[in-house]
Each structure stands twice: as structure tokens, then as C-alpha cells.
Amino acid sequence: MNRLQTLEVYIKETPNDPFLHFAIAKEYESLGDVEKAVTRYELLMERYPEYVGTYYHAGKMYEKLHQIDRALQCYERGLEQARIAKDRHSASELAEAKESLEDSL
């Protein structure tokens, strides 16, 4: 059984665990399946908006898909959530990603 299959088994057992959804998204990303990764990130942002780690990775996926406006919105939403959570590290990463993308336009 590969890692993705293992994660799918786990998610059936605990479907409300945002970390498992995140791990599945990252696995799709590592397999090069950007569309499925984005779909899983979008599910995370909808169901678990407080899961701050999602926004950076989702934004990067939107960048790969050349969906710049969506990437910028994602970074901004992530910054909001990071501020709420008082997560300075994530806020810093998200701000840097947003600034870098804006500078490249």
C-alpha cells in the first residue's frame, strides 16, 4: 500500500482531521497532481479555515496554475487566519509569498 492509499484509509476512520486532509493534498502535490491537490486545499479552506498551513501551499498551487488573483486572495485569507491564531511564523511566510508574487507582476 502506498502513502496515498494509507492516508485514504486513515481519512475514512477520522474524516474530520484537517491534518489528514492536508497530508493528502501534499501527497497529491508530490505526485504532480496539482488539480487534486488544489481540490483538497479548497476543501480544507472551506471546512477548516483556521488550519493556517493550508493557505501557503494552496497559494503556491494557484501560482502553478497561473491563477494569480486566487493566489493573492489565498495569501491574504491566510494572513487573516494567522493573525487570529497569533501565528507569527505563518504570517511571515504568507506575507513574504504575497509580496514576492506582487513584485513579480
Jmol script that loads the backbone (N, CA, C; Angstrom):
load data "model"
ATOM      1  N   MET A   1       0.844  -1.173   0.000  1.00  0.00           N
ATOM      2  CA  MET A   1       0.000   0.000   0.000  1.00  0.00           C
ATOM      3  C   MET A   1       0.897   1.246   0.000  1.00  0.00           C
ATOM      4  N   ASN A   2       0.624   2.175  -0.927  1.00  0.00           N
ATOM      5  CA  ASN A   2       1.433   3.389  -0.966  1.00  0.00           C
ATOM      6  C   ASN A   2       0.916   4.416   0.048  1.00  0.00           C
ATOM      7  N   ARG A   3       1.638   5.501   0.178  1.00  0.00           N
ATOM      8  CA  ARG A   3       1.317   6.509   1.196  1.00  0.00           C
ATOM      9  C   ARG A   3      -0.080   7.104   1.000  1.00  0.00           C
ATOM     10  N   LEU A   4      -0.443   7.404  -0.249  1.00  0.00           N
ATOM     11  CA  LEU A   4      -1.754   7.972  -0.520  1.00  0.00           C
ATOM     12  C   LEU A   4      -2.870   7.010  -0.113  1.00  0.00           C
ATOM     13  N   GLN A   5      -2.700   5.742  -0.442  1.00  0.00           N
ATOM     14  CA  GLN A   5      -3.695   4.737  -0.050  1.00  0.00           C
ATOM     15  C   GLN A   5      -3.818   4.644   1.472  1.00  0.00           C
ATOM     16  N   THR A   6      -2.693   4.696   2.143  1.00  0.00           N
ATOM     17  CA  THR A   6      -2.696   4.658   3.608  1.00  0.00           C
ATOM     18  C   THR A   6      -3.440   5.856   4.177  1.00  0.00           C
ATOM     19  N   LEU A   7      -3.171   7.042   3.635  1.00  0.00           N
ATOM     20  CA  LEU A   7      -3.855   8.250   4.097  1.00  0.00           C
ATOM     21  C   LEU A   7      -5.355   8.173   3.836  1.00  0.00           C
ATOM     22  N   GLU A   8      -5.737   7.591   2.714  1.00  0.00           N
ATOM     23  CA  GLU A   8      -7.166   7.440   2.401  1.00  0.00           C
ATOM     24  C   GLU A   8      -7.855   6.516   3.406  1.00  0.00           C
ATOM     25  N   VAL A   9      -7.160   5.499   3.860  1.00  0.00           N
ATOM     26  CA  VAL A   9      -7.710   4.619   4.896  1.00  0.00           C
ATOM     27  C   VAL A   9      -7.898   5.410   6.190  1.00  0.00           C
ATOM     28  N   TYR A  10      -6.891   6.177   6.566  1.00  0.00           N
ATOM     29  CA  TYR A  10      -6.959   6.976   7.788  1.00  0.00           C
ATOM     30  C   TYR A  10      -8.084   8.005   7.739  1.00  0.00           C
ATOM     31  N   ILE A  11      -8.269   8.636   6.571  1.00  0.00           N
ATOM     32  CA  ILE A  11      -9.284   9.684   6.463  1.00  0.00           C
ATOM     33  C   ILE A  11     -10.694   9.096   6.580  1.00  0.00           C
ATOM     34  N   LYS A  12     -10.844   7.844   6.191  1.00  0.00           N
ATOM     35  CA  LYS A  12     -12.149   7.182   6.375  1.00  0.00           C
ATOM     36  C   LYS A  12     -12.437   6.951   7.853  1.00  0.00           C
ATOM     37  N   GLU A  13     -11.377   6.719   8.605  1.00  0.00           N
ATOM     38  CA  GLU A  13     -11.530   6.486  10.044  1.00  0.00           C
ATOM     39  C   GLU A  13     -11.746   7.783  10.812  1.00  0.00           C
ATOM     40  N   THR A  14     -11.089   8.847  10.389  1.00  0.00           N
ATOM     41  CA  THR A  14     -11.219  10.148  11.059  1.00  0.00           C
ATOM     42  C   THR A  14     -11.392  11.242  10.002  1.00  0.00           C
ATOM     43  N   PRO A  15     -12.588  11.340   9.425  1.00  0.00           N
ATOM     44  CA  PRO A  15     -12.819  12.257   8.305  1.00  0.00           C
ATOM     45  C   PRO A  15     -12.741  13.739   8.667  1.00  0.00           C
ATOM     46  N   ASN A  16     -12.770  14.073   9.938  1.00  0.00           N
ATOM     47  CA  ASN A  16     -12.748  15.477  10.343  1.00  0.00           C
ATOM     48  C   ASN A  16     -11.378  15.930  10.845  1.00  0.00           C
ATOM     49  N   ASP A  17     -10.347  15.213  10.475  1.00  0.00           N
ATOM     50  CA  ASP A  17      -8.988  15.569  10.876  1.00  0.00           C
ATOM     51  C   ASP A  17      -8.350  16.416   9.775  1.00  0.00           C
ATOM     52  N   PRO A  18      -8.212  17.733  10.012  1.00  0.00           N
ATOM     53  CA  PRO A  18      -7.655  18.580   8.960  1.00  0.00           C
ATOM     54  C   PRO A  18      -6.230  18.204   8.566  1.00  0.00           C
ATOM     55  N   PHE A  19      -5.452  17.685   9.519  1.00  0.00           N
ATOM     56  CA  PHE A  19      -4.088  17.300   9.167  1.00  0.00           C
ATOM     57  C   PHE A  19      -4.077  16.205   8.106  1.00  0.00           C
ATOM     58  N   LEU A  20      -4.992  15.250   8.202  1.00  0.00           N
ATOM     59  CA  LEU A  20      -5.040  14.178   7.204  1.00  0.00           C
ATOM     60  C   LEU A  20      -5.413  14.730   5.831  1.00  0.00           C
ATOM     61  N   HIS A  21      -6.343  15.658   5.788  1.00  0.00           N
ATOM     62  CA  HIS A  21      -6.690  16.285   4.505  1.00  0.00           C
ATOM     63  C   HIS A  21      -5.481  17.022   3.943  1.00  0.00           C
ATOM     64  N   PHE A  22      -4.752  17.704   4.827  1.00  0.00           N
ATOM     65  CA  PHE A  22      -3.550  18.419   4.405  1.00  0.00           C
ATOM     66  C   PHE A  22      -2.502  17.430   3.875  1.00  0.00           C
ATOM     67  N   ALA A  23      -2.313  16.338   4.583  1.00  0.00           N
ATOM     68  CA  ALA A  23      -1.331  15.327   4.163  1.00  0.00           C
ATOM     69  C   ALA A  23      -1.700  14.739   2.799  1.00  0.00           C
ATOM     70  N   ILE A  24      -2.998  14.537   2.566  1.00  0.00           N
ATOM     71  CA  ILE A  24      -3.442  14.023   1.265  1.00  0.00           C
ATOM     72  C   ILE A  24      -3.158  15.054   0.175  1.00  0.00           C
ATOM     73  N   ALA A  25      -3.442  16.317   0.461  1.00  0.00           N
ATOM     74  CA  ALA A  25      -3.149  17.373  -0.520  1.00  0.00           C
ATOM     75  C   ALA A  25      -1.665  17.393  -0.855  1.00  0.00           C
ATOM     76  N   LYS A  26      -0.818  17.317   0.170  1.00  0.00           N
ATOM     77  CA  LYS A  26       0.628  17.319  -0.060  1.00  0.00           C
ATOM     78  C   LYS A  26       1.063  16.088  -0.859  1.00  0.00           C
ATOM     79  N   GLU A  27       0.424  14.975  -0.606  1.00  0.00           N
ATOM     80  CA  GLU A  27       0.766  13.760  -1.352  1.00  0.00           C
ATOM     81  C   GLU A  27       0.396  13.912  -2.828  1.00  0.00           C
ATOM     82  N   TYR A  28      -0.797  14.444  -3.098  1.00  0.00           N
ATOM     83  CA  TYR A  28      -1.173  14.712  -4.496  1.00  0.00           C
ATOM     84  C   TYR A  28      -0.173  15.676  -5.134  1.00  0.00           C
ATOM     85  N   GLU A  29       0.219  16.673  -4.369  1.00  0.00           N
ATOM     86  CA  GLU A  29       1.191  17.643  -4.862  1.00  0.00           C
ATOM     87  C   GLU A  29       2.503  16.945  -5.223  1.00  0.00           C
ATOM     88  N   SER A  30       2.980  16.072  -4.348  1.00  0.00           N
ATOM     89  CA  SER A  30       4.247  15.383  -4.612  1.00  0.00           C
ATOM     90  C   SER A  30       4.141  14.427  -5.800  1.00  0.00           C
ATOM     91  N   LEU A  31       2.929  13.961  -6.077  1.00  0.00           N
ATOM     92  CA  LEU A  31       2.706  13.086  -7.231  1.00  0.00           C
ATOM     93  C   LEU A  31       2.504  13.880  -8.521  1.00  0.00           C
ATOM     94  N   GLY A  32       2.498  15.214  -8.397  1.00  0.00           N
ATOM     95  CA  GLY A  32       2.334  16.066  -9.571  1.00  0.00           C
ATOM     96  C   GLY A  32       0.890  16.272  -9.987  1.00  0.00           C
ATOM     97  N   ASP A  33      -0.054  15.864  -9.158  1.00  0.00           N
ATOM     98  CA  ASP A  33      -1.470  16.023  -9.476  1.00  0.00           C
ATOM     99  C   ASP A  33      -1.969  17.322  -8.837  1.00  0.00           C
ATOM    100  N   VAL A  34      -1.666  18.424  -9.514  1.00  0.00           N
ATOM    101  CA  VAL A  34      -1.961  19.754  -9.000  1.00  0.00           C
ATOM    102  C   VAL A  34      -3.461  19.947  -8.809  1.00  0.00           C
ATOM    103  N   GLU A  35      -4.252  19.489  -9.748  1.00  0.00           N
ATOM    104  CA  GLU A  35      -5.709  19.660  -9.666  1.00  0.00           C
ATOM    105  C   GLU A  35      -6.284  19.001  -8.409  1.00  0.00           C
ATOM    106  N   LYS A  36      -5.879  17.779  -8.137  1.00  0.00           N
ATOM    107  CA  LYS A  36      -6.391  17.097  -6.943  1.00  0.00           C
ATOM    108  C   LYS A  36      -5.856  17.738  -5.670  1.00  0.00           C
ATOM    109  N   ALA A  37      -4.630  18.215  -5.718  1.00  0.00           N
ATOM    110  CA  ALA A  37      -4.069  18.916  -4.560  1.00  0.00           C
ATOM    111  C   ALA A  37      -4.885  20.178  -4.281  1.00  0.00           C
ATOM    112  N   VAL A  38      -5.175  20.949  -5.323  1.00  0.00           N
ATOM    113  CA  VAL A  38      -5.955  22.176  -5.164  1.00  0.00           C
ATOM    114  C   VAL A  38      -7.347  21.862  -4.630  1.00  0.00           C
ATOM    115  N   THR A  39      -7.957  20.828  -5.148  1.00  0.00           N
ATOM    116  CA  THR A  39      -9.297  20.443  -4.680  1.00  0.00           C
ATOM    117  C   THR A  39      -9.270  20.151  -3.191  1.00  0.00           C
ATOM    118  N   ARG A  40      -8.265  19.452  -2.725  1.00  0.00           N
ATOM    119  CA  ARG A  40      -8.162  19.119  -1.303  1.00  0.00           C
ATOM    120  C   ARG A  40      -7.852  20.370  -0.476  1.00  0.00           C
ATOM    121  N   TYR A  41      -6.989  21.254  -0.991  1.00  0.00           N
ATOM    122  CA  TYR A  41      -6.712  22.503  -0.287  1.00  0.00           C
ATOM    123  C   TYR A  41      -7.984  23.354  -0.174  1.00  0.00           C
ATOM    124  N   GLU A  42      -8.769  23.381  -1.239  1.00  0.00           N
ATOM    125  CA  GLU A  42     -10.014  24.152  -1.204  1.00  0.00           C
ATOM    126  C   GLU A  42     -10.981  23.580  -0.174  1.00  0.00           C
ATOM    127  N   LEU A  43     -11.038  22.262  -0.080  1.00  0.00           N
ATOM    128  CA  LEU A  43     -11.866  21.632   0.949  1.00  0.00           C
ATOM    129  C   LEU A  43     -11.397  22.066   2.335  1.00  0.00           C
ATOM    130  N   LEU A  44     -10.104  22.072   2.543  1.00  0.00           N
ATOM    131  CA  LEU A  44      -9.542  22.499   3.831  1.00  0.00           C
ATOM    132  C   LEU A  44      -9.904  23.948   4.148  1.00  0.00           C
ATOM    133  N   MET A  45      -9.753  24.826   3.174  1.00  0.00           N
ATOM    134  CA  MET A  45     -10.043  26.233   3.420  1.00  0.00           C
ATOM    135  C   MET A  45     -11.523  26.458   3.722  1.00  0.00           C
ATOM    136  N   GLU A  46     -12.370  25.651   3.099  1.00  0.00           N
ATOM    137  CA  GLU A  46     -13.808  25.775   3.328  1.00  0.00           C
ATOM    138  C   GLU A  46     -14.212  25.209   4.688  1.00  0.00           C
ATOM    139  N   ARG A  47     -13.766  23.997   4.980  1.00  0.00           N
ATOM    140  CA  ARG A  47     -14.185  23.321   6.218  1.00  0.00           C
ATOM    141  C   ARG A  47     -13.371  23.700   7.449  1.00  0.00           C
ATOM    142  N   TYR A  48     -12.098  23.990   7.245  1.00  0.00           N
ATOM    143  CA  TYR A  48     -11.185  24.260   8.369  1.00  0.00           C
ATOM    144  C   TYR A  48     -10.394  25.546   8.106  1.00  0.00           C
ATOM    145  N   PRO A  49     -11.084  26.686   8.048  1.00  0.00           N
ATOM    146  CA  PRO A  49     -10.380  27.931   7.705  1.00  0.00           C
ATOM    147  C   PRO A  49      -9.281  28.300   8.690  1.00  0.00           C
ATOM    148  N   GLU A  50      -9.360  27.779   9.895  1.00  0.00           N
ATOM    149  CA  GLU A  50      -8.352  28.091  10.906  1.00  0.00           C
ATOM    150  C   GLU A  50      -7.070  27.269  10.738  1.00  0.00           C
ATOM    151  N   TYR A  51      -7.070  26.305   9.822  1.00  0.00           N
ATOM    152  CA  TYR A  51      -5.877  25.480   9.593  1.00  0.00           C
ATOM    153  C   TYR A  51      -4.913  26.288   8.717  1.00  0.00           C
ATOM    154  N   VAL A  52      -4.097  27.079   9.354  1.00  0.00           N
ATOM    155  CA  VAL A  52      -3.295  28.116   8.704  1.00  0.00           C
ATOM    156  C   VAL A  52      -2.330  27.565   7.662  1.00  0.00           C
ATOM    157  N   GLY A  53      -1.791  26.392   7.890  1.00  0.00           N
ATOM    158  CA  GLY A  53      -0.806  25.837   6.964  1.00  0.00           C
ATOM    159  C   GLY A  53      -1.311  25.640   5.543  1.00  0.00           C
ATOM    160  N   THR A  54      -2.594  25.570   5.387  1.00  0.00           N
ATOM    161  CA  THR A  54      -3.195  25.341   4.078  1.00  0.00           C
ATOM    162  C   THR A  54      -2.914  26.478   3.105  1.00  0.00           C
ATOM    163  N   TYR A  55      -2.997  27.700   3.580  1.00  0.00           N
ATOM    164  CA  TYR A  55      -3.030  28.860   2.693  1.00  0.00           C
ATOM    165  C   TYR A  55      -1.746  29.063   1.888  1.00  0.00           C
ATOM    166  N   TYR A  56      -0.611  28.844   2.504  1.00  0.00           N
ATOM    167  CA  TYR A  56       0.653  28.995   1.786  1.00  0.00           C
ATOM    168  C   TYR A  56       0.729  27.983   0.637  1.00  0.00           C
ATOM    169  N   HIS A  57       0.434  26.742   0.943  1.00  0.00           N
ATOM    170  CA  HIS A  57       0.553  25.686  -0.063  1.00  0.00           C
ATOM    171  C   HIS A  57      -0.507  25.816  -1.155  1.00  0.00           C
ATOM    172  N   ALA A  58      -1.718  26.193  -0.760  1.00  0.00           N
ATOM    173  CA  ALA A  58      -2.762  26.413  -1.760  1.00  0.00           C
ATOM    174  C   ALA A  58      -2.370  27.579  -2.671  1.00  0.00           C
ATOM    175  N   GLY A  59      -1.852  28.637  -2.087  1.00  0.00           N
ATOM    176  CA  GLY A  59      -1.417  29.775  -2.888  1.00  0.00           C
ATOM    177  C   GLY A  59      -0.360  29.384  -3.907  1.00  0.00           C
ATOM    178  N   LYS A  60       0.578  28.561  -3.486  1.00  0.00           N
ATOM    179  CA  LYS A  60       1.626  28.104  -4.409  1.00  0.00           C
ATOM    180  C   LYS A  60       1.034  27.268  -5.549  1.00  0.00           C
ATOM    181  N   MET A  61       0.025  26.480  -5.232  1.00  0.00           N
ATOM    182  CA  MET A  61      -0.626  25.689  -6.284  1.00  0.00           C
ATOM    183  C   MET A  61      -1.349  26.608  -7.273  1.00  0.00           C
ATOM    184  N   TYR A  62      -2.029  27.632  -6.757  1.00  0.00           N
ATOM    185  CA  TYR A  62      -2.683  28.598  -7.650  1.00  0.00           C
ATOM    186  C   TYR A  62      -1.655  29.295  -8.528  1.00  0.00           C
ATOM    187  N   GLU A  63      -0.492  29.590  -7.957  1.00  0.00           N
ATOM    188  CA  GLU A  63       0.567  30.192  -8.774  1.00  0.00           C
ATOM    189  C   GLU A  63       0.969  29.258  -9.909  1.00  0.00           C
ATOM    190  N   LYS A  64       1.115  27.969  -9.613  1.00  0.00           N
ATOM    191  CA  LYS A  64       1.488  26.996 -10.653  1.00  0.00           C
ATOM    192  C   LYS A  64       0.447  26.938 -11.760  1.00  0.00           C
ATOM    193  N   LEU A  65      -0.808  27.165 -11.386  1.00  0.00           N
ATOM    194  CA  LEU A  65      -1.896  27.150 -12.363  1.00  0.00           C
ATOM    195  C   LEU A  65      -2.087  28.519 -13.019  1.00  0.00           C
ATOM    196  N   HIS A  66      -1.201  29.471 -12.703  1.00  0.00           N
ATOM    197  CA  HIS A  66      -1.256  30.839 -13.229  1.00  0.00           C
ATOM    198  C   HIS A  66      -2.560  31.540 -12.855  1.00  0.00           C
ATOM    199  N   GLN A  67      -3.082  31.200 -11.689  1.00  0.00           N
ATOM    200  CA  GLN A  67      -4.279  31.846 -11.159  1.00  0.00           C
ATOM    201  C   GLN A  67      -3.831  32.845 -10.087  1.00  0.00           C
ATOM    202  N   ILE A  68      -3.243  33.923 -10.569  1.00  0.00           N
ATOM    203  CA  ILE A  68      -2.569  34.883  -9.704  1.00  0.00           C
ATOM    204  C   ILE A  68      -3.534  35.551  -8.723  1.00  0.00           C
ATOM    205  N   ASP A  69      -4.694  35.965  -9.199  1.00  0.00           N
ATOM    206  CA  ASP A  69      -5.660  36.606  -8.300  1.00  0.00           C
ATOM    207  C   ASP A  69      -6.070  35.664  -7.176  1.00  0.00           C
ATOM    208  N   ARG A  70      -6.296  34.413  -7.513  1.00  0.00           N
ATOM    209  CA  ARG A  70      -6.666  33.432  -6.486  1.00  0.00           C
ATOM    210  C   ARG A  70      -5.526  33.211  -5.505  1.00  0.00           C
ATOM    211  N   ALA A  71      -4.311  33.179  -6.003  1.00  0.00           N
ATOM    212  CA  ALA A  71      -3.151  33.007  -5.119  1.00  0.00           C
ATOM    213  C   ALA A  71      -3.054  34.173  -4.142  1.00  0.00           C
ATOM    214  N   LEU A  72      -3.197  35.384  -4.649  1.00  0.00           N
ATOM    215  CA  LEU A  72      -3.117  36.564  -3.785  1.00  0.00           C
ATOM    216  C   LEU A  72      -4.235  36.565  -2.742  1.00  0.00           C
ATOM    217  N   GLN A  73      -5.436  36.200  -3.153  1.00  0.00           N
ATOM    218  CA  GLN A  73      -6.564  36.108  -2.217  1.00  0.00           C
ATOM    219  C   GLN A  73      -6.292  35.059  -1.154  1.00  0.00           C
ATOM    220  N   CYS A  74      -5.714  33.971  -1.570  1.00  0.00           N
ATOM    221  CA  CYS A  74      -5.395  32.881  -0.648  1.00  0.00           C
ATOM    222  C   CYS A  74      -4.379  33.347   0.394  1.00  0.00           C
ATOM    223  N   TYR A  75      -3.343  34.019  -0.048  1.00  0.00           N
ATOM    224  CA  TYR A  75      -2.338  34.521   0.887  1.00  0.00           C
ATOM    225  C   TYR A  75      -2.970  35.517   1.864  1.00  0.00           C
ATOM    226  N   GLU A  76      -3.852  36.377   1.351  1.00  0.00           N
ATOM    227  CA  GLU A  76      -4.496  37.366   2.209  1.00  0.00           C
ATOM    228  C   GLU A  76      -5.396  36.693   3.253  1.00  0.00           C
ATOM    229  N   ARG A  77      -6.177  35.707   2.828  1.00  0.00           N
ATOM    230  CA  ARG A  77      -7.020  34.967   3.780  1.00  0.00           C
ATOM    231  C   ARG A  77      -6.157  34.257   4.814  1.00  0.00           C
ATOM    232  N   GLY A  78      -5.047  33.708   4.369  1.00  0.00           N
ATOM    233  CA  GLY A  78      -4.141  33.033   5.282  1.00  0.00           C
ATOM    234  C   GLY A  78      -3.544  33.996   6.292  1.00  0.00           C
ATOM    235  N   LEU A  79      -3.211  35.196   5.834  1.00  0.00           N
ATOM    236  CA  LEU A  79      -2.682  36.212   6.754  1.00  0.00           C
ATOM    237  C   LEU A  79      -3.710  36.550   7.828  1.00  0.00           C
ATOM    238  N   GLU A  80      -4.968  36.675   7.427  1.00  0.00           N
ATOM    239  CA  GLU A  80      -6.034  36.930   8.402  1.00  0.00           C
ATOM    240  C   GLU A  80      -6.097  35.825   9.446  1.00  0.00           C
ATOM    241  N   GLN A  81      -6.094  34.588   8.976  1.00  0.00           N
ATOM    242  CA  GLN A  81      -6.182  33.457   9.893  1.00  0.00           C
ATOM    243  C   GLN A  81      -4.949  33.355  10.781  1.00  0.00           C
ATOM    244  N   ALA A  82      -3.795  33.639  10.226  1.00  0.00           N
ATOM    245  CA  ALA A  82      -2.553  33.599  11.019  1.00  0.00           C
ATOM    246  C   ALA A  82      -2.584  34.668  12.110  1.00  0.00           C
ATOM    247  N   ARG A  83      -3.112  35.832  11.782  1.00  0.00           N
ATOM    248  CA  ARG A  83      -3.223  36.900  12.782  1.00  0.00           C
ATOM    249  C   ARG A  83      -4.177  36.487  13.900  1.00  0.00           C
ATOM    250  N   ILE A  84      -5.304  35.908  13.519  1.00  0.00           N
ATOM    251  CA  ILE A  84      -6.282  35.443  14.513  1.00  0.00           C
ATOM    252  C   ILE A  84      -5.633  34.416  15.443  1.00  0.00           C
ATOM    253  N   ALA A  85      -4.869  33.520  14.844  1.00  0.00           N
ATOM    254  CA  ALA A  85      -4.217  32.451  15.610  1.00  0.00           C
ATOM    255  C   ALA A  85      -2.942  32.936  16.317  1.00  0.00           C
ATOM    256  N   LYS A  86      -2.553  34.169  16.049  1.00  0.00           N
ATOM    257  CA  LYS A  86      -1.300  34.722  16.593  1.00  0.00           C
ATOM    258  C   LYS A  86      -0.093  33.866  16.190  1.00  0.00           C
ATOM    259  N   ASP A  87      -0.150  33.383  14.953  1.00  0.00           N
ATOM    260  CA  ASP A  87       0.897  32.534  14.390  1.00  0.00           C
ATOM    261  C   ASP A  87       1.829  33.423  13.561  1.00  0.00           C
ATOM    262  N   ARG A  88       2.822  33.975  14.211  1.00  0.00           N
ATOM    263  CA  ARG A  88       3.731  34.926  13.556  1.00  0.00           C
ATOM    264  C   ARG A  88       4.557  34.278  12.450  1.00  0.00           C
ATOM    265  N   HIS A  89       4.961  33.048  12.673  1.00  0.00           N
ATOM    266  CA  HIS A  89       5.779  32.361  11.666  1.00  0.00           C
ATOM    267  C   HIS A  89       5.003  32.209  10.361  1.00  0.00           C
ATOM    268  N   SER A  90       3.779  31.686  10.444  1.00  0.00           N
ATOM    269  CA  SER A  90       2.962  31.523   9.236  1.00  0.00           C
ATOM    270  C   SER A  90       2.634  32.864   8.608  1.00  0.00           C
ATOM    271  N   ALA A  91       2.328  33.855   9.434  1.00  0.00           N
ATOM    272  CA  ALA A  91       2.031  35.190   8.911  1.00  0.00           C
ATOM    273  C   ALA A  91       3.218  35.726   8.118  1.00  0.00           C
ATOM    274  N   SER A  92       4.410  35.511   8.628  1.00  0.00           N
ATOM    275  CA  SER A  92       5.617  35.971   7.950  1.00  0.00           C
ATOM    276  C   SER A  92       5.796  35.266   6.606  1.00  0.00           C
ATOM    277  N   GLU A  93       5.616  33.954   6.581  1.00  0.00           N
ATOM    278  CA  GLU A  93       5.742  33.192   5.333  1.00  0.00           C
ATOM    279  C   GLU A  93       4.705  33.633   4.307  1.00  0.00           C
ATOM    280  N   LEU A  94       3.480  33.823   4.760  1.00  0.00           N
ATOM    281  CA  LEU A  94       2.407  34.233   3.857  1.00  0.00           C
ATOM    282  C   LEU A  94       2.643  35.637   3.322  1.00  0.00           C
ATOM    283  N   ALA A  95       3.078  36.540   4.180  1.00  0.00           N
ATOM    284  CA  ALA A  95       3.366  37.907   3.742  1.00  0.00           C
ATOM    285  C   ALA A  95       4.492  37.920   2.721  1.00  0.00           C
ATOM    286  N   GLU A  96       5.508  37.107   2.962  1.00  0.00           N
ATOM    287  CA  GLU A  96       6.631  37.028   2.025  1.00  0.00           C
ATOM    288  C   GLU A  96       6.187  36.460   0.678  1.00  0.00           C
ATOM    289  N   ALA A  97       5.367  35.414   0.700  1.00  0.00           N
ATOM    290  CA  ALA A  97       4.873  34.818  -0.542  1.00  0.00           C
ATOM    291  C   ALA A  97       4.034  35.821  -1.323  1.00  0.00           C
ATOM    292  N   LYS A  98       3.173  36.528  -0.605  1.00  0.00           N
ATOM    293  CA  LYS A  98       2.304  37.533  -1.251  1.00  0.00           C
ATOM    294  C   LYS A  98       3.145  38.652  -1.855  1.00  0.00           C
ATOM    295  N   GLU A  99       4.079  39.154  -1.087  1.00  0.00           N
ATOM    296  CA  GLU A  99       4.939  40.242  -1.565  1.00  0.00           C
ATOM    297  C   GLU A  99       5.756  39.807  -2.777  1.00  0.00           C
ATOM    298  N   SER A 100       6.302  38.609  -2.716  1.00  0.00           N
ATOM    299  CA  SER A 100       7.101  38.095  -3.819  1.00  0.00           C
ATOM    300  C   SER A 100       6.257  37.986  -5.089  1.00  0.00           C
ATOM    301  N   LEU A 101       5.039  37.494  -4.946  1.00  0.00           N
ATOM    302  CA  LEU A 101       4.160  37.364  -6.104  1.00  0.00           C
ATOM    303  C   LEU A 101       3.795  38.750  -6.649  1.00  0.00           C
ATOM    304  N   GLU A 102       3.466  39.667  -5.775  1.00  0.00           N
ATOM    305  CA  GLU A 102       3.126  41.026  -6.214  1.00  0.00           C
ATOM    306  C   GLU A 102       4.301  41.687  -6.922  1.00  0.00           C
ATOM    307  N   ASP A 103       5.510  41.460  -6.415  1.00  0.00           N
ATOM    308  CA  ASP A 103       6.708  42.037  -7.031  1.00  0.00           C
ATOM    309  C   ASP A 103       6.973  41.464  -8.418  1.00  0.00           C
ATOM    310  N   SER A 104       6.515  40.239  -8.658  1.00  0.00           N
ATOM    311  CA  SER A 104       6.769  39.590  -9.949  1.00  0.00           C
ATOM    312  C   SER A 104       5.777  40.029 -11.028  1.00  0.00           C
ATOM    313  N   LEU A 105       4.766  40.756 -10.638  1.00  0.00           N
ATOM    314  CA  LEU A 105       3.749  41.165 -11.623  1.00  0.00           C
ATOM    315  C   LEU A 105       4.182  42.372 -12.435  1.00  0.00           C
TER     316      LEU A 105
END
end "model"
wireframe off; spacefill off
backbone 0.3
color backbone group
